[in-house]
Amino acid sequence: MTYSVAPLFCRPWTLNGIPARLIESHYENNYGSAVRRLNALTSEIRAIDPATAAPESLRRLKRDEFALLNSTLLHEVYFASLGGDGRAVPATMASALEHDFGSVERWRAEFIAMAESLSGESGWVVLSHVPRDDTLINHIASDNSQCIVGATPVLALDMYEHAYQLEFGANATAYVAAFMRNIDWLAVQARLDDAMRVVPPRRLEQKQFADLPSITPEELKHMLDAGAAVQVIDTRPRHYAARTHEMMRGAVWRDPERLEEWIGELSKDKPVVTFCVYGFHIGCETAATLRQAGFDAKYMAGGHFAWKAINGPTQLFE
């Protein structure tokens, strides 16, 4: 593949407090150089035979490719983030920031503090959308350690010294303030709109239990912590339960193969949550049977080990 230089979308002569020559130098010498080196490296990688190349050589080439590709992509977001009135956050964008940070002001304070923490160092401050959780997050990245898997950067601030030293010297604080004044929020909003259309990673799907209600370990823990009246049934198979020494605190173990013997102990006036070892068949089958009998039953996704993964309280197995 051959990578092309993206046009400089911001108009450098219109920026408030950021001289045009700084943007021009940054674009030509740093971004342009990264694209040129990326293309040269891509050609070098294409020319080698992985079967005969020294492993350390291939590793080095792919590591450098990773860094250069990240550099070009983040630079493109950076330049495309400039050219607006950073104070005028559109209502839709403001609503998204308020939802995930509490307020626009809280987001701004965090973003600036992260940028100023990189003064004299190297890195990027990035606002990204994570499709798995449909949320915005601020994070620090570098060319060599890019970002959050699956996330889409919508705003990027270059804190490498090449981005500001030519005009601001060591005064990174003034540079950050100038960047914040020039954010093109309409462009950021457009990137967020696109990012929100990205399909989240596919989650586990058990087709035979697709219509069976479930509950996450976190949701169940919240219910128990709040003192909710919920009947939690540990339905791990007898052969497994006989080898274990711990169980969820607040749960009772019942043999799933003898459900007809203990179903009468349950109240139909209180919700029931069942779980097994990993949250697959047995916990699901038990919940399905209970629902057929008229109980408000769900299974806990992930089972016993998901409960342990969230550090849910346990007790000695009874």
LODO-64953 format. One line per 10 residues: for each residue x, y, z of C-alpha. Coordinates in steps of 0.5 Angstrom, whole numbers, always signed. Example, Ala and Ser with C-alpha at 12.3 -4.5 7.8 and 13.67 -1.06 7.14 Angstrom:
2
+25/-9/+16 ~ +27/-2/+14
//
This chain:
318
+0/+0/+0 ~ +2/+7/-1 ~ +0/+12/+4 ~ -2/+19/+1 ~ -1/+26/+5 ~ -8/+29/+7 ~ -9/+36/+5 ~ -8/+41/+11 ~ -16/+42/+12 ~ -15/+48/+17
-13/+55/+15 ~ -7/+57/+18 ~ -7/+64/+17 ~ -14/+65/+21 ~ -11/+61/+27 ~ -12/+65/+34 ~ -5/+66/+37 ~ -2/+60/+33 ~ +3/+63/+27 ~ +2/+60/+20
+9/+59/+20 ~ +9/+54/+26 ~ +3/+50/+22 ~ +7/+50/+16 ~ +13/+47/+19 ~ +10/+42/+23 ~ +6/+40/+17 ~ +11/+40/+12 ~ +17/+37/+16 ~ +14/+33/+21
+8/+30/+18 ~ +10/+30/+11 ~ +17/+26/+14 ~ +13/+21/+17 ~ +9/+20/+11 ~ +15/+19/+7 ~ +18/+15/+12 ~ +12/+10/+12 ~ +12/+9/+5 ~ +19/+7/+5
+19/+3/+10 ~ +12/-1/+7 ~ +16/-2/+1 ~ +22/-5/+5 ~ +17/-10/+9 ~ +14/-12/+2 ~ +21/-14/-1 ~ +23/-18/+5 ~ +21/-26/+5 ~ +18/-27/+12
+21/-34/+12 ~ +28/-33/+11 ~ +29/-26/+14 ~ +32/-25/+21 ~ +26/-25/+26 ~ +29/-19/+30 ~ +29/-15/+23 ~ +22/-16/+22 ~ +20/-14/+29 ~ +24/-8/+28
+21/-6/+21 ~ +14/-8/+24 ~ +15/-4/+30 ~ +17/+2/+26 ~ +11/+2/+22 ~ +7/+2/+28 ~ +10/+8/+30 ~ +10/+12/+24 ~ +3/+10/+22 ~ +0/+12/+29
+4/+19/+28 ~ +1/+20/+21 ~ -6/+18/+23 ~ -6/+23/+30 ~ -3/+28/+26 ~ -8/+28/+21 ~ -13/+29/+27 ~ -9/+34/+30 ~ -9/+39/+24 ~ -17/+37/+22
-18/+39/+30 ~ -16/+47/+29 ~ -19/+52/+25 ~ -25/+54/+30 ~ -27/+58/+36 ~ -25/+53/+41 ~ -30/+57/+46 ~ -36/+55/+42 ~ -38/+48/+43 ~ -44/+45/+40
-50/+43/+44 ~ -50/+36/+41 ~ -42/+36/+43 ~ -43/+39/+49 ~ -48/+34/+51 ~ -44/+28/+50 ~ -38/+31/+54 ~ -43/+33/+60 ~ -45/+25/+59 ~ -38/+22/+60
-35/+28/+64 ~ -40/+31/+68 ~ -39/+38/+64 ~ -35/+41/+59 ~ -31/+45/+64 ~ -29/+38/+67 ~ -27/+35/+61 ~ -23/+42/+59 ~ -20/+42/+66 ~ -18/+34/+65
-15/+35/+58 ~ -11/+41/+59 ~ -8/+38/+66 ~ -6/+32/+62 ~ -3/+36/+56 ~ +1/+40/+61 ~ +3/+34/+65 ~ +7/+33/+58 ~ +11/+39/+58 ~ +18/+38/+56
+16/+30/+55 ~ +13/+27/+49 ~ +6/+25/+47 ~ -1/+26/+45 ~ -7/+28/+49 ~ -13/+25/+45 ~ -20/+25/+46 ~ -23/+18/+43 ~ -30/+15/+43 ~ -30/+7/+45
-35/+4/+41 ~ -36/-2/+46 ~ -38/+2/+52 ~ -41/+8/+47 ~ -37/+13/+51 ~ -32/+19/+50 ~ -25/+18/+54 ~ -19/+23/+55 ~ -12/+19/+54 ~ -5/+20/+53
-2/+16/+47 ~ +5/+16/+44 ~ +7/+14/+37 ~ +10/+8/+40 ~ +4/+6/+44 ~ -2/+8/+40 ~ -9/+9/+44 ~ -14/+4/+46 ~ -16/-2/+42 ~ -22/-1/+37
-23/+7/+39 ~ -23/+12/+34 ~ -20/+19/+36 ~ -24/+25/+35 ~ -19/+30/+38 ~ -12/+30/+38 ~ -7/+35/+41 ~ +1/+34/+39 ~ +5/+35/+45 ~ +12/+33/+42
+16/+39/+42 ~ +16/+40/+35 ~ +9/+42/+35 ~ +10/+48/+39 ~ +18/+50/+41 ~ +19/+54/+34 ~ +14/+59/+37 ~ +13/+58/+44 ~ +20/+55/+46 ~ +19/+52/+53
+12/+55/+54 ~ +8/+49/+53 ~ +2/+52/+57 ~ +1/+58/+52 ~ +1/+53/+47 ~ -4/+49/+50 ~ -8/+55/+51 ~ -8/+57/+44 ~ -10/+50/+42 ~ -16/+50/+46
-18/+57/+43 ~ -17/+54/+36 ~ -21/+48/+36 ~ -26/+47/+31 ~ -32/+43/+35 ~ -36/+42/+28 ~ -31/+38/+26 ~ -30/+34/+32 ~ -37/+33/+32 ~ -37/+30/+25
-32/+25/+27 ~ -36/+23/+33 ~ -42/+22/+29 ~ -38/+18/+25 ~ -35/+14/+31 ~ -42/+13/+34 ~ -44/+9/+28 ~ -38/+4/+29 ~ -41/-3/+31 ~ -38/-5/+38
-34/-11/+38 ~ -39/-17/+37 ~ -41/-20/+44 ~ -42/-27/+46 ~ -48/-30/+44 ~ -51/-36/+46 ~ -57/-38/+40 ~ -61/-43/+44 ~ -61/-37/+50 ~ -62/-31/+46
-69/-29/+49 ~ -67/-31/+56 ~ -66/-25/+60 ~ -59/-24/+64 ~ -56/-20/+69 ~ -48/-18/+69 ~ -44/-19/+76 ~ -44/-12/+77 ~ -51/-11/+76 ~ -52/-16/+81
-47/-14/+86 ~ -50/-7/+86 ~ -57/-10/+88 ~ -54/-14/+93 ~ -50/-8/+96 ~ -57/-4/+96 ~ -60/-9/+100 ~ -65/-12/+94 ~ -69/-18/+96 ~ -66/-23/+90
-66/-30/+91 ~ -59/-32/+88 ~ -58/-39/+86 ~ -51/-43/+85 ~ -52/-48/+80 ~ -45/-51/+79 ~ -46/-58/+78 ~ -45/-63/+84 ~ -38/-66/+81 ~ -35/-59/+80
-38/-56/+87 ~ -35/-62/+91 ~ -28/-60/+89 ~ -29/-52/+91 ~ -28/-49/+97 ~ -32/-42/+96 ~ -38/-39/+93 ~ -41/-32/+92 ~ -43/-29/+99 ~ -51/-29/+99
-52/-35/+94 ~ -54/-42/+96 ~ -52/-48/+92 ~ -57/-52/+89 ~ -56/-58/+85 ~ -59/-57/+78 ~ -60/-64/+77 ~ -65/-64/+83 ~ -69/-58/+81 ~ -76/-61/+82
-74/-62/+89 ~ -72/-55/+91 ~ -76/-51/+87 ~ -81/-50/+92 ~ -77/-47/+97 ~ -77/-41/+92 ~ -81/-35/+92 ~ -85/-32/+86 ~ -85/-25/+89 ~ -78/-24/+89
-73/-24/+83 ~ -69/-30/+82 ~ -61/-30/+79 ~ -58/-37/+77 ~ -51/-38/+75 ~ -46/-44/+74 ~ -38/-44/+73 ~ -38/-40/+67 ~ -45/-37/+65 ~ -46/-42/+60
-51/-48/+59 ~ -53/-50/+66 ~ -54/-43/+69 ~ -58/-41/+63 ~ -62/-48/+63 ~ -64/-47/+70 ~ -66/-40/+69 ~ -70/-42/+63 ~ -74/-48/+67 ~ -76/-43/+73
-79/-38/+68 ~ -83/-43/+65 ~ -85/-45/+72 ~ -87/-37/+73 ~ -81/-34/+77 ~ -78/-28/+75 ~ -71/-31/+73 ~ -65/-29/+70 ~ -58/-32/+69 ~ -52/-28/+71
-47/-27/+65 ~ -40/-30/+66 ~ -42/-34/+72 ~ -38/-36/+78 ~ -31/-34/+75 ~ -34/-27/+73 ~ -36/-26/+80 ~ -29/-27/+82 ~ -27/-23/+77 ~ -30/-17/+79
-28/-18/+86 ~ -35/-20/+89 ~ -35/-22/+96 ~ -34/-30/+97 ~ -35/-35/+103 ~ -33/-42/+104 ~ -38/-47/+100 ~ -43/-49/+104
//
